[in-house]
Amino acid sequence: MERRQFIRQTAGLTLLSALPEIPFSLLANEEDVKLILLHTNDTHSRIEPFPDDGRKYGGMGGIARRATLVKQIRKEYRNVLLLDSGDILQGTPYFNFFKGEVEFTMMSEMGYDASTLGNHEFDNGAELLSDQLKFANFPFIISNYDFKDSPLNGKVIPNKIFEFSGIRIGVFGLGIKLEGLVLKRLYGNIIYNDPVKAAREQVELLKKKHKCDLIICLSHLGYSYHNDMVDDKKVATSVSDIDIILGGHTHTFLTKPDEVLSPNLKKTLISQTGFGGIYVGKIEIVFSKRTGQKSFQSSLMPLEKNFVKI
């Protein structure tokens, strides 16, 4: 099949498998705003479900099911933010043949709002990644890489602010150290900077200057290590005022977010959905405009083989 025809047909599949339309939910009351945060990580070019051959997670996942779920939730709720924490690429022949075009096109069709970069995004080199980003109509966000001497200079942003019903959401990204994970010739002159320092700078900017009501970190650092490597838990315990860290890299299934006390004794939620697009994470956040308080409720939603007929 000719490549463009294949991608157009596959893109159509994500839209055809939609559930019946549901009207928007009403807000709890005039003083509350509800935000639905959907997130994925380490989907690794898994366009189709895992083979249903008796293996663990067999028959689960698939980008059409994910698209159906996202479309359903967007029809049910007014304010929905869809984010990814990196390693979109590498893992099936779709990446080997199409170099990221299929993955980025599908995510664009689904309406992703932003993603960060994982180490596997560099498997074909920074120059090819830079070229493939034209298929993504959503931004890539990372604040601790210096791209000034890289083909990605000007194509990746340190943060982005989203606004829903008067609530400002600040999102920034953190990437893992590429040295030792990716060949030097592939990532070139990209400079890795301290994630904790970068996180403090981003929180200061987003919370104090831009008056964000919620701060989200898209992280591809990994959930937790038993050594000095910086991970999500170390960031959470070192940096105040990050509300949510959406993690990746370690393929950790967190059935509910880990709650970590930050230096100012406020809770930071850490969430991760495993790998392969088997689950979509959902965090419901209710903001009280009267008190300024936030409440959270979360779940992992499995994309099982009986989820929808494809």
C-alpha positions in Angstrom: 0.0 0.0 0.0 1.3 3.5 -0.9 2.5 5.2 2.3 0.2 8.3 2.1 -2.9 6.2 1.4 -2.0 3.9 4.4 -1.7 6.8 6.8 -4.9 8.5 5.6 -6.8 5.2 6.0 -5.4 4.5 9.5 -6.1 8.1 10.5 -9.7 7.6 9.4 -10.0 4.5 11.6 -9.4 6.5 14.7 -12.3 8.7 13.9 -14.7 6.0 12.7 -14.7 4.0 15.9 -16.5 6.6 17.9 -19.2 5.9 20.5 -22.6 7.6 20.4 -22.5 11.3 21.2 -23.0 12.2 24.9 -23.9 15.8 25.9 -21.4 17.8 27.9 -21.6 17.3 31.7 -22.7 20.2 33.7 -20.3 21.7 36.2 -20.9 20.7 39.8 -21.9 24.3 40.7 -21.1 27.8 39.5 -18.0 28.0 41.7 -16.4 24.7 40.5 -14.5 24.0 37.4 -13.7 20.4 36.5 -10.7 19.5 34.3 -10.2 16.0 32.9 -6.5 15.2 32.5 -5.9 12.2 30.2 -2.3 10.9 29.8 -0.2 8.2 28.2 3.5 7.3 28.2 5.8 4.9 26.4 3.3 3.9 23.8 6.3 2.7 21.6 4.8 2.7 18.1 2.0 0.4 19.3 -0.6 1.3 16.6 -2.5 -2.1 16.7 -3.5 -4.0 19.9 -1.0 -6.5 21.3 -1.5 -9.9 19.6 -4.2 -11.9 21.4 -2.1 -15.1 21.6 -2.1 -15.8 25.3 0.7 -13.4 26.2 0.3 -11.0 29.1 -1.7 -8.0 27.9 -2.7 -9.9 24.8 -5.5 -8.2 22.8 -5.1 -5.0 24.8 -4.3 -1.5 23.6 -4.5 -0.2 20.0 -4.7 3.4 18.9 -8.3 3.1 17.5 -9.5 2.2 21.0 -7.6 5.0 22.5 -9.1 7.5 20.0 -12.6 6.2 20.7 -12.1 6.6 24.5 -10.7 10.1 24.1 -13.5 11.2 21.8 -16.1 9.8 24.2 -14.6 11.7 27.2 -14.3 14.9 25.2 -18.1 14.7 24.4 -18.9 14.0 28.1 -16.8 16.7 29.6 -16.2 20.4 28.8 -12.5 20.7 29.8 -10.2 17.9 28.7 -6.4 18.0 28.4 -4.6 15.1 26.6 -0.8 14.8 27.3 2.0 12.3 26.7 5.3 11.7 28.5 7.5 10.5 25.7 8.8 7.3 24.0 6.1 7.6 21.4 8.5 5.9 19.0 10.3 2.5 18.6 8.9 -0.9 19.2 7.0 -2.1 16.1 7.6 -2.0 12.3 5.5 1.1 12.0 8.5 3.0 13.3 11.0 1.1 11.2 9.1 1.8 8.0 7.6 5.2 8.6 10.1 6.8 11.0 7.5 8.4 13.3 5.1 9.7 10.7 2.3 7.3 11.6 2.6 7.8 15.3 2.7 11.6 15.1 -0.2 11.7 12.6 -2.4 9.5 14.7 -1.7 11.5 17.9 -2.5 14.7 15.9 -5.8 13.1 14.7 -6.6 12.3 18.3 -6.0 15.8 19.4 -3.1 15.5 21.8 -2.4 18.8 23.4 1.3 18.3 24.2 4.1 15.7 24.7 7.6 15.6 26.1 10.5 13.8 24.4 11.7 10.3 25.4 15.1 8.9 24.7 13.7 6.7 21.9 12.5 9.7 20.0 16.2 10.1 19.1 16.7 6.5 17.7 17.0 7.8 14.2 18.9 11.0 15.2 18.0 14.5 16.0 17.9 15.6 12.4 15.4 13.0 11.3 13.3 13.7 14.4 13.3 17.4 13.6 12.0 16.6 10.1 9.3 14.2 11.4 7.9 16.8 13.8 6.1 18.3 10.9 3.5 15.5 11.2 2.7 16.6 14.8 0.3 19.5 15.2 0.9 19.5 19.0 4.0 21.0 20.8 6.9 19.0 22.3 7.8 20.4 25.7 11.1 20.0 27.5 12.9 22.5 29.7 16.2 20.8 30.7 17.7 20.2 27.3 19.6 23.0 25.5 18.9 22.7 21.7 20.8 25.7 20.5 23.3 23.7 18.5 20.8 21.1 17.4 18.4 20.6 14.4 15.7 20.8 17.1 16.5 24.4 18.0 13.3 26.4 17.9 11.1 23.3 17.4 10.8 22.2 21.1 9.5 24.6 23.8 10.2 24.7 27.5 6.6 25.2 28.7 3.1 25.9 27.6 0.0 27.4 29.3 -3.5 26.1 28.7 -6.6 27.9 29.9 -10.0 26.2 30.7 -13.0 28.1 32.0 -10.7 30.7 33.5 -8.3 28.2 35.1 -4.7 28.4 33.9 -2.7 25.2 33.6 1.1 25.4 33.3 2.9 22.5 31.7 6.7 21.9 31.5 8.8 18.9 30.5 11.8 17.1 31.9 14.0 14.7 29.9 16.4 11.9 31.0 20.1 12.1 30.5 20.7 10.8 26.9 24.4 9.9 27.5 24.6 6.2 27.9 21.1 5.6 26.5 21.5 7.1 23.0 24.5 7.1 20.8 26.3 10.5 20.8 26.1 10.8 17.0 22.3 10.5 17.3 21.6 13.3 19.8 24.6 15.4 18.8 25.1 18.7 20.6 22.0 18.6 22.8 23.0 19.5 26.3 21.4 17.9 29.3 20.8 20.2 32.3 19.9 19.4 35.9 16.2 18.5 35.9 15.7 19.7 39.5 17.1 23.2 38.8 15.1 23.4 35.5 11.9 22.4 37.4 12.4 25.1 40.0 12.9 27.7 37.3 9.8 26.6 35.5 7.6 26.5 38.6 8.8 30.0 39.5 7.9 31.2 36.1 4.6 29.5 35.7 3.2 30.1 39.2 4.5 33.5 40.0 4.8 35.3 36.7 2.1 33.6 34.8 -0.2 33.0 37.8 -1.0 29.4 36.8 -3.6 27.6 39.0 -2.2 24.1 38.3 1.4 23.0 37.5 2.0 19.8 35.5 5.4 18.2 34.8 5.7 15.9 31.8 8.6 13.7 32.8 10.6 11.1 31.0 13.1 10.7 33.9 11.6 7.5 35.3 9.6 6.8 38.5 12.1 5.8 41.1 15.7 4.6 41.2 17.8 3.2 44.1 20.8 5.3 43.1 21.7 9.0 42.5 19.9 9.2 39.2 17.2 11.9 39.2 13.7 10.5 39.1 10.2 11.7 39.5 10.2 11.0 43.3 13.4 13.0 43.7 11.9 15.9 41.7 8.7 15.8 43.8 10.6 15.9 47.1 13.0 18.6 45.9 10.7 21.1 44.2 7.6 22.8 45.7 4.3 23.6 43.9 4.3 20.9 41.2 0.8 19.6 41.4 1.2 16.6 39.1 4.1 14.7 37.6 3.1 12.6 34.6 5.9 10.1 34.2 7.5 7.7 31.7 10.6 5.7 30.9 10.4 3.0 33.6 7.1 1.5 32.2 5.6 1.7 35.7 2.0 0.7 36.2 0.6 3.0 39.0 -3.0 2.0 39.6 -3.3 5.1 41.6 -1.0 8.1 41.8 1.8 8.2 44.3 1.4 11.1 46.7 4.7 12.7 47.7 5.2 15.6 50.1 7.1 18.5 48.5 9.4 20.8 50.5 6.5 23.1 51.3 4.6 20.1 52.6 2.1 20.1 49.8 1.3 16.9 48.0 2.6 16.2 44.5 0.8 13.4 42.6 3.0 11.1 40.4 1.2 9.0 37.8 2.4 6.6 35.1 0.4 4.2 32.8 2.9 1.5 32.1 3.7 1.0 28.4 2.3 0.2 25.0 -0.9 2.2 25.2 -2.5 -0.6 27.3 -4.0 2.0 29.7 -5.0 5.6 29.5 -4.6 7.6 32.7 -7.5 9.8 33.9 -7.2 12.4 36.6 -10.3 14.4 37.5 -9.4 17.8 39.0 -12.1 20.0 40.5 -11.1 23.7 41.2 -13.1 25.8 43.6 -13.1 29.4 42.4 -14.4 30.4 45.8 -11.7 28.8 48.0 -8.9 28.2 45.5 -8.8 24.6 46.6 -8.2 21.6 44.2 -9.4 18.0 44.6 -8.2 15.0 42.6 -9.7 11.7 41.7 -7.8 9.3 39.4 -8.0 5.9 37.6 -6.3 3.8 34.9 -8.6 3.0 32.1 -7.8 -0.3 30.3 -8.1 -0.6 26.6 -9.3 -4.2 26.5 -10.3 -6.3 23.5 -14.0 -6.0 24.4 -13.7 -2.2 24.8 -15.0 -1.6 21.2 -15.3 -3.6 18.0 -12.6 -2.5 15.6 
